[in-house]
Amino acid sequence: MYSLRSIKILTTLFLISNVVFANSERPSKVEIAKKVYSLDVVSKLKELEMYMPEELKGHTEHIINDVLSSYARLSEHQKDLLVQMKCSMRVLSKEQNTTDYELVHQKLSKALKYLRSKSTEEKQFAFVGNLSRSNVGGQKGYLVDMKTGTLVEVDISSAWKGIGFKNESEKSPLGYFEVVNHYDLEGWQAKTITSPFYKVFHKIKGQSYKGEVKYLYRKSTKIERAFITSNQFGLIGKNDGNEYIDLSARDYLRNHRENLNYIDNSNSSKRLIYIHGTNREDQLGYELSGGCIRVSNIFSFLFKEVLESQQSIDVFLDAAALYEPQPIDIPGFDPMDLESIYRIQTIQLNRWNLMDSMKLNKRLFQHILPKVSHQLADKMTKVKDSQVKVSITMTVPFPESAMKYWIPIMQNDLHESKAIFQNRFGLKGQYVNSLKESMHSSFYGAYSPEFLDIYFQSRMQEFRRVLTGTLAYSMKQKEMDTDSLENILEITEQEYTDHYFTEKTKSELFKFYSISDERKRVLHYMEVLDSVIVHHPEMIEELEHLSWMKEFVNQREHGIFENSDVPDYYDALLVQSYLYALGEEELYHIQLRLHENSSMNESKIEGDLLSKYGLSKTLNILDEQGLWYLFEFSRSSENYIKMGMESAHQPKRDMMRGILLLAESYYSQFKWQSNTYMITTEVDGDYAVLSD
């Protein structure tokens, strides 16, 4: 049970997290709960939970809770679509639907056998897609519990042109794939994009959300085309043609011209093949997609939950007839009713120092942009009256020196003159000890928002010049007229500010800055701890692990000290927040070592601890585990600064600088995720030529 004091503090934290509705005119939580639980999709999920593996029950509960917490943010149109949402899922197990369970295991035994050879204990769930034609029981997907064999069957939709592996064939590939939560490959890619439930039914176009779809069924392609909606999961092909793949599809397809034993699906990411939610839920179960694997919007959220828990999901696409052919009615379709994924592509560069102009330009201008131009020119030959749109997005990591300013920034108390932040660590964990050393690397410069704006504008001008030249060259190679190039080519800078920053503060300091999920947790604990200190200072007396902060608490009203060598309140706040975040990391790794499925999403671990122990004990546990994790890290080979901790129990007051440096060294390994150069291209026109 919580103490009265803990309840007060938890209430404060919930207010920070926007869990309590600020507007009293909104529907009450009880009214929202009644509406949500009356939805067919929610009642179907609750019904399915009875037969699901325990881990999936937790995921479906999380989805339902996400619907509850997001419902007030949904538009009226989203709520209308939510009523129509399709939940075509059923659970097949030895106990339930035994006959169908055994049939699927028999017919797709080769796919399941292959996945078992690849699966690890950390990845309990995999996905099998059966791409056989609808009239023989195909077009079904199966989320497979690799431990028990239990299946969650869902309707899917694969390519209307059938099975194939060639670029721009609009055909669905077969074989073994992987979906990853964080994509760390350079080049054209099928990028995984997921969102909280309040983005349900939003279409993903140009690798970003572009508003709500109108319908969840096909009305007319003149009214609304097919779109990727809600979530998309990039399929990374893992077969390169050198491995024997035993496929059921070989017997099912018989005279298929492709060699289905030595397949090469390694171009699937370049082809932008996804598993994704769709605004064609009425067509699920039929082969009517443009090459991707369409699923229902609600299943896309279940797939997302599993992915965030495991960080990756193994996928196998095969084709096997489940029964004899029978006549069926196929929903209406025309060749224009395809997702526009083949005309929109994104290339993303990570792990690259965007401030190092010489090296980046050499890589970008000599290797990347010629490929981009060739792709664009090739697509222009297939689109009449083509218009070419290119947007670039650039972000650099939120510097370590800015972390301590988070609370003043959130409260709009930071004067812009102080907002000149410097990186202490590079993308590979290298540490710069002084400003003098930083002069040898542009990455470590102390940059103001104004400088970054000017710098990226100049980079934009050079990008425009080089792309125009390389595209003109590619068009001439294809005997295309280049006289009108200036009129048909539009190059824009897509201004980017991390959504985390825009939701937390109105400050204009964060243009071009981004931050990884791991480092966001540190900022989260700064908010929590500062709230505790401001609203319930007596907690400092009660919690022994916070006793060292007593001398700093009274400094809060004085702001941040000008002399960086003198520790102040915000240094102390950051030190303790690093320890809490590291403690959460350690508990997460403990669960993985125990082979338990876990999710760092929205601090599941913190929430579980709060529910079980209350706030005071939760903070104690996180502090203890964080100190131990940092102690272990200081002894590891990953500690590039070679600073060691003699004991995890030394007074924190005397270790502040060391804790900061060690913690920042640890989190520097995630900085590359926020160091991004993204080029999105689109070829638009009257119509696309959809033939091979």
Secondary structure, DSSP 8 states (H G I E B T S, - for coil): ---HHHHHHHHHHHHHTT-S-S-TTS--HHHHHHHHHTSHHHHHHHHHHTTS-HHHHHHHHHHHHHHHHHGGGS-HHHHHHHHH----EEEE-SSSSHHHHHHHHHHTHHHHHHHHHH--TT--EEEEEE-S-GGGT-SEEEEEETTT--EEEEE-B-BTT-B--STT---B--EEEEEESS----EE----B---GGGTTEEEETTEEEEE-S-SS---TTT----EEEEEEE-EE--BSSS----THHHHHSS-SS-SSS-B-TTTTTTT-EEEEES-GGGTTSS-BSSSEEE-HHHHHHHHHHHHHHSEEEEEEE----S-----------TT-S-GGGTEEEEEE-SS-TT-HHHHHHHIIIIIHHHHHHHHHHHHTTBTT-EEEEEEEEEEE--GGGGGGHHHHHTT---GGG--B--SB-TTS-B--SHHHHTT-GGGS-B-HHHHHHHHHHHHHHHHHHHHHHHHHHHHHTT---TTHHHHEEEEE-----HHHHHH---STTTTEE--HHHHHHHHHHHHHHHHHHH-THHHHH-GGGGGGHHHHTTGGG-S-S-TTS--HHHHHHHHHHHHHHHHHHHHHHHHHTT----TGGGHHHHHHHHHH-HHHHHHHHHHHHHHHHHHHHTSTT-TT----S-TTS-GGGGHHHHHHHHHHHHGGGGGGG-EEEEEEEEE-S-B----
